[in-house]
Amino acid sequence: MGAAVLFLFIAYFIIKAIKKDKFALFEILGAMGFLIGFYLLITAPGKNVRLELIIGIGGYTETFLVRYIGRFINVTEIFIHNHGFLLMAISVILGFDLVYHQKRKLPIFSYFYALAALAGSYSMLLAPYYPDRAFLIVLVFSVITLGNVLVQRELQMPMIIKRNAALILAIVLIPSAFTFLIAGKAVAGVYLRWYDRLEYILAEKEKGNLSIEVRPIIALDKHVALYGLADILDDEDEWPNPDIAEYFGIESIKANDEGPLESVFQEKRNRIRQLFVSPWGIIERIQEIE
């Protein structure tokens, strides 16, 4: 995302400089804020930790050239799989027809949005792993590119669609609404389970129990932040269990499918309020316990 937006920022400022337009204060401050955030993102220690972890799992056995050819193929596959190639191909075909056959111009930023989408996707050549969620900004810029082309073509909707626009919109949005509700239920469910786990750890620590067993939290919906990530495992010596235990200041923690339910706390709290209260306050309380 950072690489795509950086490319768009550079293009924006170059165009304004060529046109000799004045730069607004909010543009300068916004760019500075972005550059600071982008620098912190790239230099974050977690990046090197992930790299060391990936190298430790399999290492780099292939040559530099072969490794980056493989990454290029992998990025291209993700670009195709997530419909980025389809959107860009349609944009190119329609844009070419508009410019060379209908003799009309496309806004210059239509090109820059397309290039930003490509820059954002292929910047992941520098990363050892390309998660699907990182493709979001590429998809957004691809949609904007296609939208710009369609607007310039001034496509006229049939009258029957105009007359029934509200009904058609409702039909389109209803499936999306169900998806949103299902995803929201999954996200809230995992969040509440995690919140209950924090309360349970706190209660056990206050009672002097420093070897804690909890039920694992399994995220089956891809919209949940925990999806595809490691949760507490059934071996107290296996990562990430030792790090979690150290973080909470206890001797050990492990998963147990038949362990006590943290949900005993659910009846003691307002569940609606819990959704709007940050759980980090509980973590601070855990840290304060000697």
ChimeraX commands (.cxc) that place a marker at each C-alpha (Angstrom):
marker #1 position 0.00,0.00,0.00 radius 0.5
marker #1 position 2.79,2.38,0.93 radius 0.5
marker #1 position 4.60,1.89,-2.38 radius 0.5
marker #1 position 1.43,2.49,-4.40 radius 0.5
marker #1 position 0.55,5.67,-2.53 radius 0.5
marker #1 position 4.17,6.87,-2.68 radius 0.5
marker #1 position 4.13,6.51,-6.47 radius 0.5
marker #1 position 0.86,8.47,-6.65 radius 0.5
marker #1 position 2.24,11.19,-4.37 radius 0.5
marker #1 position 5.34,11.62,-6.56 radius 0.5
marker #1 position 3.23,11.77,-9.74 radius 0.5
marker #1 position 0.87,14.31,-8.15 radius 0.5
marker #1 position 3.65,16.67,-7.09 radius 0.5
marker #1 position 5.47,16.36,-10.43 radius 0.5
marker #1 position 2.28,17.27,-12.33 radius 0.5
marker #1 position 1.64,20.26,-10.09 radius 0.5
marker #1 position 5.26,21.39,-10.48 radius 0.5
marker #1 position 5.07,21.10,-14.29 radius 0.5
marker #1 position 1.86,23.15,-14.31 radius 0.5
marker #1 position 3.49,25.62,-11.89 radius 0.5
marker #1 position 0.57,25.31,-9.48 radius 0.5
marker #1 position 1.06,26.37,-5.89 radius 0.5
marker #1 position 1.24,23.69,-3.25 radius 0.5
marker #1 position -1.32,23.96,-0.47 radius 0.5
marker #1 position -0.17,23.65,3.14 radius 0.5
marker #1 position -2.30,20.55,3.70 radius 0.5
marker #1 position -0.64,18.88,0.68 radius 0.5
marker #1 position 2.84,19.51,2.05 radius 0.5
marker #1 position 1.95,18.45,5.60 radius 0.5
marker #1 position 0.07,15.41,4.30 radius 0.5
marker #1 position 3.04,14.32,2.20 radius 0.5
marker #1 position 5.42,14.80,5.13 radius 0.5
marker #1 position 3.16,12.77,7.41 radius 0.5
marker #1 position 2.95,10.01,4.83 radius 0.5
marker #1 position 6.73,9.90,4.30 radius 0.5
marker #1 position 7.37,9.69,8.04 radius 0.5
marker #1 position 4.85,6.85,8.37 radius 0.5
marker #1 position 6.25,5.07,5.31 radius 0.5
marker #1 position 9.79,5.32,6.72 radius 0.5
marker #1 position 8.67,3.90,10.08 radius 0.5
marker #1 position 6.83,1.10,8.28 radius 0.5
marker #1 position 9.86,0.05,6.25 radius 0.5
marker #1 position 12.34,0.32,9.13 radius 0.5
marker #1 position 10.08,-1.38,11.70 radius 0.5
marker #1 position 11.93,-4.15,13.61 radius 0.5
marker #1 position 9.10,-6.59,12.94 radius 0.5
marker #1 position 10.07,-6.69,9.27 radius 0.5
marker #1 position 13.49,-8.14,10.08 radius 0.5
marker #1 position 11.95,-10.57,12.57 radius 0.5
marker #1 position 9.62,-11.94,9.85 radius 0.5
marker #1 position 12.50,-12.17,7.41 radius 0.5
marker #1 position 14.63,-14.11,9.91 radius 0.5
marker #1 position 11.67,-16.40,10.65 radius 0.5
marker #1 position 11.12,-17.18,6.96 radius 0.5
marker #1 position 14.83,-17.73,6.39 radius 0.5
marker #1 position 14.94,-19.95,9.46 radius 0.5
marker #1 position 12.05,-22.09,8.19 radius 0.5
marker #1 position 13.40,-22.86,4.74 radius 0.5
marker #1 position 16.27,-20.54,4.05 radius 0.5
marker #1 position 17.24,-19.24,0.64 radius 0.5
marker #1 position 18.70,-22.14,-1.29 radius 0.5
marker #1 position 18.21,-20.67,-4.79 radius 0.5
marker #1 position 20.29,-17.96,-6.43 radius 0.5
marker #1 position 19.33,-14.28,-6.30 radius 0.5
marker #1 position 18.07,-14.25,-9.90 radius 0.5
marker #1 position 16.03,-17.44,-9.54 radius 0.5
marker #1 position 14.54,-16.22,-6.26 radius 0.5
marker #1 position 13.29,-12.96,-7.77 radius 0.5
marker #1 position 12.02,-14.65,-10.92 radius 0.5
marker #1 position 10.01,-16.91,-8.64 radius 0.5
marker #1 position 8.70,-13.94,-6.70 radius 0.5
marker #1 position 7.74,-12.18,-9.96 radius 0.5
marker #1 position 5.75,-15.23,-11.01 radius 0.5
marker #1 position 4.12,-15.43,-7.57 radius 0.5
marker #1 position 3.13,-11.73,-7.60 radius 0.5
marker #1 position 1.73,-12.10,-11.11 radius 0.5
marker #1 position -0.33,-15.12,-10.03 radius 0.5
marker #1 position -1.76,-13.15,-7.10 radius 0.5
marker #1 position -2.48,-10.21,-9.44 radius 0.5
marker #1 position -4.45,-12.53,-11.72 radius 0.5
marker #1 position -6.13,-14.47,-8.90 radius 0.5
marker #1 position -7.47,-11.29,-7.27 radius 0.5
marker #1 position -8.91,-9.98,-10.55 radius 0.5
marker #1 position -6.37,-7.17,-10.85 radius 0.5
marker #1 position -5.30,-8.39,-14.27 radius 0.5
marker #1 position -8.91,-8.57,-15.46 radius 0.5
marker #1 position -9.67,-5.00,-14.34 radius 0.5
marker #1 position -6.48,-3.63,-15.86 radius 0.5
marker #1 position -6.99,-5.53,-19.13 radius 0.5
marker #1 position -10.53,-4.14,-19.51 radius 0.5
marker #1 position -9.22,-0.65,-18.73 radius 0.5
marker #1 position -6.46,-0.93,-21.33 radius 0.5
marker #1 position -8.79,-2.23,-24.05 radius 0.5
marker #1 position -11.47,0.40,-23.45 radius 0.5
marker #1 position -8.88,3.15,-22.97 radius 0.5
marker #1 position -7.07,2.24,-26.19 radius 0.5
marker #1 position -10.33,2.29,-28.11 radius 0.5
marker #1 position -11.25,5.65,-26.59 radius 0.5
marker #1 position -7.92,7.35,-27.35 radius 0.5
marker #1 position -7.01,5.87,-30.73 radius 0.5
marker #1 position -10.40,5.29,-32.33 radius 0.5
marker #1 position -12.69,7.85,-30.75 radius 0.5
marker #1 position -9.89,10.44,-30.52 radius 0.5
marker #1 position -10.71,11.39,-26.94 radius 0.5
marker #1 position -8.37,11.98,-24.05 radius 0.5
marker #1 position -8.12,10.25,-20.72 radius 0.5
marker #1 position -7.28,12.28,-17.59 radius 0.5
marker #1 position -3.57,11.92,-16.96 radius 0.5
marker #1 position -4.21,10.48,-13.51 radius 0.5
marker #1 position -6.02,7.55,-15.09 radius 0.5
marker #1 position -2.58,6.41,-16.24 radius 0.5
marker #1 position -1.02,7.16,-12.87 radius 0.5
marker #1 position -3.64,5.17,-10.95 radius 0.5
marker #1 position -2.95,2.21,-13.25 radius 0.5
marker #1 position 0.80,2.54,-12.74 radius 0.5
marker #1 position 0.31,2.95,-8.98 radius 0.5
marker #1 position -1.64,-0.32,-8.92 radius 0.5
marker #1 position 1.23,-2.07,-10.70 radius 0.5
marker #1 position 3.83,-0.38,-8.48 radius 0.5
marker #1 position 1.95,-1.44,-5.36 radius 0.5
marker #1 position 1.67,-5.05,-6.47 radius 0.5
marker #1 position 5.18,-5.54,-7.81 radius 0.5
marker #1 position 6.80,-3.70,-4.91 radius 0.5
marker #1 position 6.08,-6.98,-3.10 radius 0.5
marker #1 position 9.00,-8.45,-5.04 radius 0.5
marker #1 position 11.07,-7.04,-2.16 radius 0.5
marker #1 position 9.03,-8.95,0.42 radius 0.5
marker #1 position 9.50,-12.67,1.09 radius 0.5
marker #1 position 5.74,-13.14,1.54 radius 0.5
marker #1 position 2.70,-11.56,-0.17 radius 0.5
marker #1 position -0.51,-11.95,1.89 radius 0.5
marker #1 position -3.82,-11.48,0.07 radius 0.5
marker #1 position -4.83,-8.61,2.37 radius 0.5
marker #1 position -1.92,-6.53,1.04 radius 0.5
marker #1 position -3.60,-6.56,-2.39 radius 0.5
marker #1 position -6.44,-4.27,-1.23 radius 0.5
marker #1 position -4.93,-0.95,-2.41 radius 0.5
marker #1 position -4.01,-2.53,-5.76 radius 0.5
marker #1 position -7.63,-3.54,-6.23 radius 0.5
marker #1 position -8.84,-0.07,-5.21 radius 0.5
marker #1 position -6.56,1.68,-7.71 radius 0.5
marker #1 position -7.52,-0.81,-10.43 radius 0.5
marker #1 position -11.21,-0.05,-9.87 radius 0.5
marker #1 position -10.51,3.71,-9.96 radius 0.5
marker #1 position -8.64,3.28,-13.25 radius 0.5
marker #1 position -11.54,1.41,-14.83 radius 0.5
marker #1 position -14.01,3.94,-13.42 radius 0.5
marker #1 position -12.09,6.82,-15.00 radius 0.5
marker #1 position -12.15,5.09,-18.39 radius 0.5
marker #1 position -15.87,4.34,-18.19 radius 0.5
marker #1 position -16.68,7.92,-17.23 radius 0.5
marker #1 position -14.78,9.26,-20.24 radius 0.5
marker #1 position -16.66,6.90,-22.52 radius 0.5
marker #1 position -19.93,8.37,-21.27 radius 0.5
marker #1 position -21.69,5.04,-21.41 radius 0.5
marker #1 position -25.43,5.56,-21.43 radius 0.5
marker #1 position -27.53,3.24,-19.29 radius 0.5
marker #1 position -30.65,1.76,-20.88 radius 0.5
marker #1 position -33.87,3.48,-19.78 radius 0.5
marker #1 position -35.15,0.33,-18.08 radius 0.5
marker #1 position -32.09,0.37,-15.80 radius 0.5
marker #1 position -32.55,4.07,-15.02 radius 0.5
marker #1 position -36.22,3.54,-14.12 radius 0.5
marker #1 position -35.41,0.62,-11.84 radius 0.5
marker #1 position -32.06,1.83,-10.48 radius 0.5
marker #1 position -33.19,1.71,-6.84 radius 0.5
marker #1 position -34.50,-1.85,-7.16 radius 0.5
marker #1 position -31.36,-3.04,-8.96 radius 0.5
marker #1 position -29.15,-1.37,-6.33 radius 0.5
marker #1 position -31.11,-3.09,-3.56 radius 0.5
marker #1 position -30.74,-6.48,-5.26 radius 0.5
marker #1 position -26.99,-5.93,-5.57 radius 0.5
marker #1 position -26.57,-4.72,-1.99 radius 0.5
marker #1 position -28.62,-7.44,-0.26 radius 0.5
marker #1 position -26.01,-10.21,-0.81 radius 0.5
marker #1 position -23.30,-7.76,0.27 radius 0.5
marker #1 position -25.28,-6.96,3.41 radius 0.5
marker #1 position -25.49,-10.65,4.32 radius 0.5
marker #1 position -21.74,-11.01,3.79 radius 0.5
marker #1 position -21.17,-7.96,5.98 radius 0.5
marker #1 position -23.38,-9.34,8.75 radius 0.5
marker #1 position -21.75,-12.77,8.66 radius 0.5
marker #1 position -18.27,-11.26,8.69 radius 0.5
marker #1 position -19.24,-8.83,11.44 radius 0.5
marker #1 position -20.57,-11.67,13.57 radius 0.5
marker #1 position -17.31,-13.60,13.11 radius 0.5
marker #1 position -15.15,-10.56,13.92 radius 0.5
marker #1 position -17.18,-9.67,17.02 radius 0.5
marker #1 position -17.25,-13.30,18.17 radius 0.5
marker #1 position -13.48,-13.70,18.04 radius 0.5
marker #1 position -12.97,-10.30,19.65 radius 0.5
marker #1 position -15.26,-11.16,22.56 radius 0.5
marker #1 position -13.57,-14.55,23.05 radius 0.5
marker #1 position -10.20,-12.83,23.09 radius 0.5
marker #1 position -11.48,-10.22,25.55 radius 0.5
marker #1 position -12.78,-13.00,27.82 radius 0.5
marker #1 position -9.43,-14.74,27.63 radius 0.5
marker #1 position -7.68,-11.60,28.89 radius 0.5
marker #1 position -10.09,-11.39,31.82 radius 0.5
marker #1 position -9.54,-15.06,32.58 radius 0.5
marker #1 position -5.74,-14.71,32.54 radius 0.5
marker #1 position -6.03,-11.70,34.85 radius 0.5
marker #1 position -8.27,-13.56,37.29 radius 0.5
marker #1 position -6.01,-16.63,37.38 radius 0.5
marker #1 position -2.91,-14.50,37.85 radius 0.5
marker #1 position -4.53,-12.63,40.74 radius 0.5
marker #1 position -5.29,-16.01,42.37 radius 0.5
marker #1 position -1.63,-16.98,42.06 radius 0.5
marker #1 position -2.06,-19.49,39.24 radius 0.5
marker #1 position 0.91,-18.91,36.96 radius 0.5
marker #1 position 0.44,-22.04,34.80 radius 0.5
marker #1 position -2.65,-21.28,32.80 radius 0.5
marker #1 position -4.64,-23.34,30.33 radius 0.5
marker #1 position -7.10,-21.71,27.94 radius 0.5
marker #1 position -9.23,-22.86,25.07 radius 0.5
marker #1 position -7.79,-22.00,21.65 radius 0.5
marker #1 position -9.54,-19.38,19.55 radius 0.5
marker #1 position -10.07,-20.54,15.97 radius 0.5
marker #1 position -10.87,-17.96,13.29 radius 0.5
marker #1 position -12.64,-19.55,10.34 radius 0.5
marker #1 position -13.63,-16.33,8.57 radius 0.5
marker #1 position -10.97,-14.58,6.47 radius 0.5
marker #1 position -12.25,-11.18,7.60 radius 0.5
marker #1 position -11.06,-11.86,11.16 radius 0.5
marker #1 position -7.62,-10.48,12.01 radius 0.5
marker #1 position -6.64,-13.78,13.66 radius 0.5
marker #1 position -7.40,-15.76,10.48 radius 0.5
marker #1 position -4.37,-17.78,9.35 radius 0.5
marker #1 position -2.26,-16.72,12.35 radius 0.5
marker #1 position -0.90,-18.81,15.21 radius 0.5
marker #1 position -2.94,-18.88,18.41 radius 0.5
marker #1 position -1.96,-20.42,21.73 radius 0.5
marker #1 position -0.89,-24.05,21.18 radius 0.5
marker #1 position -1.17,-27.17,23.33 radius 0.5
marker #1 position 2.59,-27.37,24.01 radius 0.5
marker #1 position 3.67,-24.75,26.54 radius 0.5
marker #1 position 7.23,-24.75,25.12 radius 0.5
marker #1 position 6.17,-24.21,21.50 radius 0.5
marker #1 position 6.08,-20.72,20.01 radius 0.5
marker #1 position 4.23,-18.45,20.57 radius 0.5
marker #1 position 3.34,-19.83,24.02 radius 0.5
marker #1 position 6.62,-18.89,25.80 radius 0.5
marker #1 position 6.46,-15.32,24.47 radius 0.5
marker #1 position 2.81,-14.95,25.51 radius 0.5
marker #1 position 3.61,-16.25,28.99 radius 0.5
marker #1 position 6.52,-13.83,29.32 radius 0.5
marker #1 position 4.35,-10.96,28.12 radius 0.5
marker #1 position 1.71,-11.60,30.76 radius 0.5
marker #1 position 4.26,-12.31,33.48 radius 0.5
marker #1 position 3.25,-15.93,34.11 radius 0.5
marker #1 position 5.23,-19.16,34.11 radius 0.5
marker #1 position 3.45,-20.93,31.26 radius 0.5
marker #1 position 0.37,-20.94,29.11 radius 0.5
marker #1 position -1.03,-23.55,26.75 radius 0.5
marker #1 position -4.19,-24.50,24.93 radius 0.5
marker #1 position -6.55,-27.17,26.18 radius 0.5
marker #1 position -9.74,-27.98,24.28 radius 0.5
marker #1 position -11.28,-29.24,27.50 radius 0.5
marker #1 position -9.99,-26.36,29.60 radius 0.5
marker #1 position -12.18,-23.91,31.52 radius 0.5
marker #1 position -14.42,-21.64,29.48 radius 0.5
marker #1 position -13.48,-17.99,29.73 radius 0.5
marker #1 position -17.11,-17.24,28.93 radius 0.5
marker #1 position -18.00,-17.43,32.65 radius 0.5
marker #1 position -17.29,-13.71,32.58 radius 0.5
marker #1 position -19.79,-13.05,29.81 radius 0.5
marker #1 position -22.77,-12.89,32.20 radius 0.5
marker #1 position -21.03,-10.30,34.36 radius 0.5
marker #1 position -20.54,-7.67,31.68 radius 0.5
marker #1 position -22.56,-5.63,29.29 radius 0.5
marker #1 position -21.70,-7.25,25.97 radius 0.5
marker #1 position -22.54,-4.15,23.96 radius 0.5
marker #1 position -20.26,-2.00,26.13 radius 0.5
marker #1 position -17.49,-4.51,25.74 radius 0.5
marker #1 position -17.41,-3.98,21.98 radius 0.5
marker #1 position -16.55,-0.32,22.48 radius 0.5
marker #1 position -14.01,-0.64,25.28 radius 0.5
marker #1 position -10.39,-1.27,24.41 radius 0.5
marker #1 position -9.03,-4.48,25.96 radius 0.5
marker #1 position -5.61,-2.88,26.38 radius 0.5
marker #1 position -6.75,-1.53,29.75 radius 0.5
marker #1 position -7.00,-5.13,30.95 radius 0.5
marker #1 position -3.50,-5.84,29.67 radius 0.5
marker #1 position -2.21,-2.85,31.66 radius 0.5
marker #1 position -3.84,-4.27,34.75 radius 0.5
marker #1 position -2.16,-7.62,34.10 radius 0.5
marker #1 position 1.22,-5.93,33.78 radius 0.5
marker #1 position 0.71,-4.16,37.12 radius 0.5
marker #1 position 0.27,-7.43,39.03 radius 0.5
marker #1 position 3.56,-8.46,40.62 radius 0.5
marker link #1:1,2 radius 0.2
marker link #1:2,3 radius 0.2
marker link #1:3,4 radius 0.2
marker link #1:4,5 radius 0.2
marker link #1:5,6 radius 0.2
marker link #1:6,7 radius 0.2
marker link #1:7,8 radius 0.2
marker link #1:8,9 radius 0.2
marker link #1:9,10 radius 0.2
marker link #1:10,11 radius 0.2
marker link #1:11,12 radius 0.2
marker link #1:12,13 radius 0.2
marker link #1:13,14 radius 0.2
marker link #1:14,15 radius 0.2
marker link #1:15,16 radius 0.2
marker link #1:16,17 radius 0.2
marker link #1:17,18 radius 0.2
marker link #1:18,19 radius 0.2
marker link #1:19,20 radius 0.2
marker link #1:20,21 radius 0.2
marker link #1:21,22 radius 0.2
marker link #1:22,23 radius 0.2
marker link #1:23,24 radius 0.2
marker link #1:24,25 radius 0.2
marker link #1:25,26 radius 0.2
marker link #1:26,27 radius 0.2
marker link #1:27,28 radius 0.2
marker link #1:28,29 radius 0.2
marker link #1:29,30 radius 0.2
marker link #1:30,31 radius 0.2
marker link #1:31,32 radius 0.2
marker link #1:32,33 radius 0.2
marker link #1:33,34 radius 0.2
marker link #1:34,35 radius 0.2
marker link #1:35,36 radius 0.2
marker link #1:36,37 radius 0.2
marker link #1:37,38 radius 0.2
marker link #1:38,39 radius 0.2
marker link #1:39,40 radius 0.2
marker link #1:40,41 radius 0.2
marker link #1:41,42 radius 0.2
marker link #1:42,43 radius 0.2
marker link #1:43,44 radius 0.2
marker link #1:44,45 radius 0.2
marker link #1:45,46 radius 0.2
marker link #1:46,47 radius 0.2
marker link #1:47,48 radius 0.2
marker link #1:48,49 radius 0.2
marker link #1:49,50 radius 0.2
marker link #1:50,51 radius 0.2
marker link #1:51,52 radius 0.2
marker link #1:52,53 radius 0.2
marker link #1:53,54 radius 0.2
marker link #1:54,55 radius 0.2
marker link #1:55,56 radius 0.2
marker link #1:56,57 radius 0.2
marker link #1:57,58 radius 0.2
marker link #1:58,59 radius 0.2
marker link #1:59,60 radius 0.2
marker link #1:60,61 radius 0.2
marker link #1:61,62 radius 0.2
marker link #1:62,63 radius 0.2
marker link #1:63,64 radius 0.2
marker link #1:64,65 radius 0.2
marker link #1:65,66 radius 0.2
marker link #1:66,67 radius 0.2
marker link #1:67,68 radius 0.2
marker link #1:68,69 radius 0.2
marker link #1:69,70 radius 0.2
marker link #1:70,71 radius 0.2
marker link #1:71,72 radius 0.2
marker link #1:72,73 radius 0.2
marker link #1:73,74 radius 0.2
marker link #1:74,75 radius 0.2
marker link #1:75,76 radius 0.2
marker link #1:76,77 radius 0.2
marker link #1:77,78 radius 0.2
marker link #1:78,79 radius 0.2
marker link #1:79,80 radius 0.2
marker link #1:80,81 radius 0.2
marker link #1:81,82 radius 0.2
marker link #1:82,83 radius 0.2
marker link #1:83,84 radius 0.2
marker link #1:84,85 radius 0.2
marker link #1:85,86 radius 0.2
marker link #1:86,87 radius 0.2
marker link #1:87,88 radius 0.2
marker link #1:88,89 radius 0.2
marker link #1:89,90 radius 0.2
marker link #1:90,91 radius 0.2
marker link #1:91,92 radius 0.2
marker link #1:92,93 radius 0.2
marker link #1:93,94 radius 0.2
marker link #1:94,95 radius 0.2
marker link #1:95,96 radius 0.2
marker link #1:96,97 radius 0.2
marker link #1:97,98 radius 0.2
marker link #1:98,99 radius 0.2
marker link #1:99,100 radius 0.2
marker link #1:100,101 radius 0.2
marker link #1:101,102 radius 0.2
marker link #1:102,103 radius 0.2
marker link #1:103,104 radius 0.2
marker link #1:104,105 radius 0.2
marker link #1:105,106 radius 0.2
marker link #1:106,107 radius 0.2
marker link #1:107,108 radius 0.2
marker link #1:108,109 radius 0.2
marker link #1:109,110 radius 0.2
marker link #1:110,111 radius 0.2
marker link #1:111,112 radius 0.2
marker link #1:112,113 radius 0.2
marker link #1:113,114 radius 0.2
marker link #1:114,115 radius 0.2
marker link #1:115,116 radius 0.2
marker link #1:116,117 radius 0.2
marker link #1:117,118 radius 0.2
marker link #1:118,119 radius 0.2
marker link #1:119,120 radius 0.2
marker link #1:120,121 radius 0.2
marker link #1:121,122 radius 0.2
marker link #1:122,123 radius 0.2
marker link #1:123,124 radius 0.2
marker link #1:124,125 radius 0.2
marker link #1:125,126 radius 0.2
marker link #1:126,127 radius 0.2
marker link #1:127,128 radius 0.2
marker link #1:128,129 radius 0.2
marker link #1:129,130 radius 0.2
marker link #1:130,131 radius 0.2
marker link #1:131,132 radius 0.2
marker link #1:132,133 radius 0.2
marker link #1:133,134 radius 0.2
marker link #1:134,135 radius 0.2
marker link #1:135,136 radius 0.2
marker link #1:136,137 radius 0.2
marker link #1:137,138 radius 0.2
marker link #1:138,139 radius 0.2
marker link #1:139,140 radius 0.2
marker link #1:140,141 radius 0.2
marker link #1:141,142 radius 0.2
marker link #1:142,143 radius 0.2
marker link #1:143,144 radius 0.2
marker link #1:144,145 radius 0.2
marker link #1:145,146 radius 0.2
marker link #1:146,147 radius 0.2
marker link #1:147,148 radius 0.2
marker link #1:148,149 radius 0.2
marker link #1:149,150 radius 0.2
marker link #1:150,151 radius 0.2
marker link #1:151,152 radius 0.2
marker link #1:152,153 radius 0.2
marker link #1:153,154 radius 0.2
marker link #1:154,155 radius 0.2
marker link #1:155,156 radius 0.2
marker link #1:156,157 radius 0.2
marker link #1:157,158 radius 0.2
marker link #1:158,159 radius 0.2
marker link #1:159,160 radius 0.2
marker link #1:160,161 radius 0.2
marker link #1:161,162 radius 0.2
marker link #1:162,163 radius 0.2
marker link #1:163,164 radius 0.2
marker link #1:164,165 radius 0.2
marker link #1:165,166 radius 0.2
marker link #1:166,167 radius 0.2
marker link #1:167,168 radius 0.2
marker link #1:168,169 radius 0.2
marker link #1:169,170 radius 0.2
marker link #1:170,171 radius 0.2
marker link #1:171,172 radius 0.2
marker link #1:172,173 radius 0.2
marker link #1:173,174 radius 0.2
marker link #1:174,175 radius 0.2
marker link #1:175,176 radius 0.2
marker link #1:176,177 radius 0.2
marker link #1:177,178 radius 0.2
marker link #1:178,179 radius 0.2
marker link #1:179,180 radius 0.2
marker link #1:180,181 radius 0.2
marker link #1:181,182 radius 0.2
marker link #1:182,183 radius 0.2
marker link #1:183,184 radius 0.2
marker link #1:184,185 radius 0.2
marker link #1:185,186 radius 0.2
marker link #1:186,187 radius 0.2
marker link #1:187,188 radius 0.2
marker link #1:188,189 radius 0.2
marker link #1:189,190 radius 0.2
marker link #1:190,191 radius 0.2
marker link #1:191,192 radius 0.2
marker link #1:192,193 radius 0.2
marker link #1:193,194 radius 0.2
marker link #1:194,195 radius 0.2
marker link #1:195,196 radius 0.2
marker link #1:196,197 radius 0.2
marker link #1:197,198 radius 0.2
marker link #1:198,199 radius 0.2
marker link #1:199,200 radius 0.2
marker link #1:200,201 radius 0.2
marker link #1:201,202 radius 0.2
marker link #1:202,203 radius 0.2
marker link #1:203,204 radius 0.2
marker link #1:204,205 radius 0.2
marker link #1:205,206 radius 0.2
marker link #1:206,207 radius 0.2
marker link #1:207,208 radius 0.2
marker link #1:208,209 radius 0.2
marker link #1:209,210 radius 0.2
marker link #1:210,211 radius 0.2
marker link #1:211,212 radius 0.2
marker link #1:212,213 radius 0.2
marker link #1:213,214 radius 0.2
marker link #1:214,215 radius 0.2
marker link #1:215,216 radius 0.2
marker link #1:216,217 radius 0.2
marker link #1:217,218 radius 0.2
marker link #1:218,219 radius 0.2
marker link #1:219,220 radius 0.2
marker link #1:220,221 radius 0.2
marker link #1:221,222 radius 0.2
marker link #1:222,223 radius 0.2
marker link #1:223,224 radius 0.2
marker link #1:224,225 radius 0.2
marker link #1:225,226 radius 0.2
marker link #1:226,227 radius 0.2
marker link #1:227,228 radius 0.2
marker link #1:228,229 radius 0.2
marker link #1:229,230 radius 0.2
marker link #1:230,231 radius 0.2
marker link #1:231,232 radius 0.2
marker link #1:232,233 radius 0.2
marker link #1:233,234 radius 0.2
marker link #1:234,235 radius 0.2
marker link #1:235,236 radius 0.2
marker link #1:236,237 radius 0.2
marker link #1:237,238 radius 0.2
marker link #1:238,239 radius 0.2
marker link #1:239,240 radius 0.2
marker link #1:240,241 radius 0.2
marker link #1:241,242 radius 0.2
marker link #1:242,243 radius 0.2
marker link #1:243,244 radius 0.2
marker link #1:244,245 radius 0.2
marker link #1:245,246 radius 0.2
marker link #1:246,247 radius 0.2
marker link #1:247,248 radius 0.2
marker link #1:248,249 radius 0.2
marker link #1:249,250 radius 0.2
marker link #1:250,251 radius 0.2
marker link #1:251,252 radius 0.2
marker link #1:252,253 radius 0.2
marker link #1:253,254 radius 0.2
marker link #1:254,255 radius 0.2
marker link #1:255,256 radius 0.2
marker link #1:256,257 radius 0.2
marker link #1:257,258 radius 0.2
marker link #1:258,259 radius 0.2
marker link #1:259,260 radius 0.2
marker link #1:260,261 radius 0.2
marker link #1:261,262 radius 0.2
marker link #1:262,263 radius 0.2
marker link #1:263,264 radius 0.2
marker link #1:264,265 radius 0.2
marker link #1:265,266 radius 0.2
marker link #1:266,267 radius 0.2
marker link #1:267,268 radius 0.2
marker link #1:268,269 radius 0.2
marker link #1:269,270 radius 0.2
marker link #1:270,271 radius 0.2
marker link #1:271,272 radius 0.2
marker link #1:272,273 radius 0.2
marker link #1:273,274 radius 0.2
marker link #1:274,275 radius 0.2
marker link #1:275,276 radius 0.2
marker link #1:276,277 radius 0.2
marker link #1:277,278 radius 0.2
marker link #1:278,279 radius 0.2
marker link #1:279,280 radius 0.2
marker link #1:280,281 radius 0.2
marker link #1:281,282 radius 0.2
marker link #1:282,283 radius 0.2
marker link #1:283,284 radius 0.2
marker link #1:284,285 radius 0.2
marker link #1:285,286 radius 0.2
marker link #1:286,287 radius 0.2
marker link #1:287,288 radius 0.2
marker link #1:288,289 radius 0.2
marker link #1:289,290 radius 0.2
view
